[in-house]
Amino acid sequence: MTNTARGLFVVTLIVLVAGSMAANAQGVILQLSSEDRQMIDGKLGPIVDYALPSAPIGEATEYFPLRERTSTYKITSGHHAGKVQTLSLSRIPRPDGRFGWRLQLSASLAAFIDRTSAGDLIMPTVGDVREGVVVITTPANPFVLKGMVPGEARSYLQRVSVTARDDPADEEYSGYLNGTYTYLGTFQVTVPAGRFTAVLVRLKCHGKVGPAVTDDAAYYFFAPGRGVVAMISQEDATAFWIIHINSSAGRVLLSD
């Protein structure tokens, strides 16, 4: 075989393998595990209708558009179950002159969202106005990661620093968490705002911050062009990261 022929053979083989991998990633249908199903049904109710073929995650902002808006959610579990809550996404100035995004997660808890040069959406900071603390995670918590394929899981070790909200130099607690971010698949879901095709991601973490050993799982359903249509997340930063009282709650979209 000549060098030219050998080169053509290698290129053809690479193209065929890449094409086969892309086709498999595009068409895979993932079912929820019994653990995930139990958590979602328990916190959100039976919102998942059925699994759909999944594709790799493209532009992160397609799944979570960065535009100012206000959304109304019904709280389906937790201390305030049954209540309606209005949460906002706001564009805010940063000290370095750039702009970032602030996502309200509960009445007192807000996450700050950055877009990386690679196109990922991450949460480097969470603030709790009621408790007067800011939680900084290094590396940042993943929110929407571009390029993930169905079923893929990415693990990370992060340092957690809990500081006073009015004095960033005052570190009250610190520790380390082992986290795993998993793309669980695509599902047809029905919430009060309507029926959506949504990708589901899960963040699991385990570690010790301050005096508490922390275990947690957060879930986000992202509908392309719409954003978060359902989620399970924490309501209280201090309860979760420091003394570890389970303060997770479910929310489903009512309107936006």
LINRA-V569819 format. One record per pair of residues at least 12 apart in sequence whose C-alpha atoms are under 7 Angstrom apart, sorted by the first residue. I is the first residue (numbers start at 1). GAP is how many residues later the second one is. If there is no record, write none. Layout:
I,GAP + I,GAP
This chain:
25,30 + 25,31 + 25,124 + 25,125 + 26,27 + 26,28 + 26,29 + 26,30 + 27,26 + 27,27 + 27,28 + 28,25 + 28,26 + 29,22 + 29,23 + 29,24 + 29,25 + 30,21 + 30,154 + 30,155 + 31,20 + 43,33 + 43,34 + 43,189 + 43,206 + 43,207 + 44,32 + 44,33 + 44,206 + 44,207 + 47,142 + 47,143 + 47,144 + 48,139 + 48,140 + 48,141 + 48,142 + 49,139 + 49,140 + 49,141 + 50,137 + 50,138 + 51,135 + 51,136 + 51,137 + 52,134 + 52,135 + 52,136 + 53,133 + 54,96 + 54,131 + 54,132 + 55,94 + 55,95 + 56,91 + 56,92 + 56,93 + 56,94 + 57,89 + 57,90 + 57,91 + 57,92 + 58,88 + 58,89 + 59,60 + 59,87 + 60,59 + 60,60 + 60,61 + 60,84 + 60,85 + 60,86 + 62,162 + 62,163 + 63,159 + 63,160 + 63,161 + 63,162 + 63,163 + 63,164 + 64,158 + 64,161 + 64,162 + 64,163 + 65,160 + 65,161 + 65,162 + 68,21 + 68,22 + 68,23 + 69,19 + 69,20 + 69,21 + 70,16 + 70,17 + 70,18 + 70,19 + 70,186 + 71,15 + 71,16 + 71,17 + 71,184 + 71,185 + 72,12 + 72,13 + 72,14 + 72,15 + 72,181 + 72,182 + 72,183 + 72,184 + 73,12 + 73,13 + 73,178 + 73,179 + 73,180 + 73,181 + 74,177 + 74,178 + 74,179 + 74,180 + 75,175 + 75,176 + 75,177 + 76,174 + 76,175 + 77,172 + 77,173 + 78,169 + 78,170 + 78,171 + 87,17 + 87,18 + 88,15 + 88,16 + 89,12 + 89,13 + 89,14 + 89,15 + 90,12 + 90,13 + 100,13 + 100,14 + 101,12 + 101,13 + 106,129 + 108,20 + 108,21 + 108,22 + 109,18 + 109,19 + 109,20 + 109,126 + 109,127 + 110,16 + 110,17 + 110,18 + 111,12 + 111,14 + 111,15 + 111,16 + 112,12 + 112,13 + 112,14 + 119,27 + 120,24 + 120,25 + 120,26 + 121,21 + 121,22 + 121,23 + 121,24 + 122,18 + 122,19 + 122,20 + 122,21 + 122,22 + 123,17 + 123,18 + 123,19 + 123,20 + 124,12 + 124,13 + 124,14 + 124,16 + 124,17 + 125,12 + 128,109 + 131,107 + 132,32 + 132,33 + 133,29 + 133,30 + 133,31 + 133,32 + 134,28 + 134,29 + 134,30 + 134,31 + 135,25 + 135,26 + 135,27 + 135,28 + 136,24 + 136,25 + 136,26 + 137,21 + 137,22 + 137,23 + 137,24 + 138,20 + 138,21 + 138,22 + 139,19 + 150,33 + 150,34 + 150,35 + 151,31 + 151,32 + 151,33 + 151,34 + 152,30 + 152,31 + 153,27 + 153,28 + 153,29 + 153,30 + 154,26 + 154,27 + 154,28 + 155,24 + 155,25 + 155,26 + 156,22 + 156,23 + 156,24 + 157,20 + 157,21 + 157,22 + 158,18 + 158,19 + 158,20 + 159,16 + 159,17 + 159,18 + 160,14 + 160,15 + 160,16 + 160,49 + 161,12 + 161,13 + 161,14 + 162,12 + 173,36 + 173,37 + 174,35 + 174,36 + 175,33 + 175,34 + 175,35 + 176,31 + 176,32 + 176,33 + 177,28 + 177,29 + 177,30 + 177,31 + 178,27 + 178,28 + 178,29 + 179,24 + 179,25 + 179,26 + 179,27 + 180,23 + 180,24 + 180,25 + 181,21 + 181,22 + 181,23 + 182,19 + 182,20 + 182,21 + 183,17 + 183,18 + 183,19 + 184,16 + 184,17 + 185,14 + 185,15 + 186,12 + 186,13 + 186,14 + 187,12 + 191,61 + 191,62 + 192,61 + 192,62 + 193,60 + 193,61 + 193,62 + 196,27 + 197,26 + 198,23 + 198,24 + 198,25 + 198,26 + 199,22 + 199,23 + 199,24 + 200,20 + 200,21 + 200,22 + 201,18 + 201,19 + 201,20 + 202,15 + 202,16 + 202,17 + 202,18 + 203,14 + 203,15 + 203,16 + 204,12 + 204,13 + 204,14 + 205,12 + 209,32 + 209,33 + 210,32 + 211,31 + 211,32 + 212,30 + 212,31 + 212,32 + 214,27 + 214,30 + 218,14 + 218,15 + 219,12 + 219,13 + 219,14 + 220,12 + 229,23 + 229,24 + 230,21 + 230,22 + 230,23 + 231,19 + 231,20 + 231,21 + 232,16 + 232,17 + 232,18 + 232,19 + 233,15 + 233,16 + 233,17 + 234,13 + 234,14 + 234,15 + 235,12 + 235,13 + 235,14
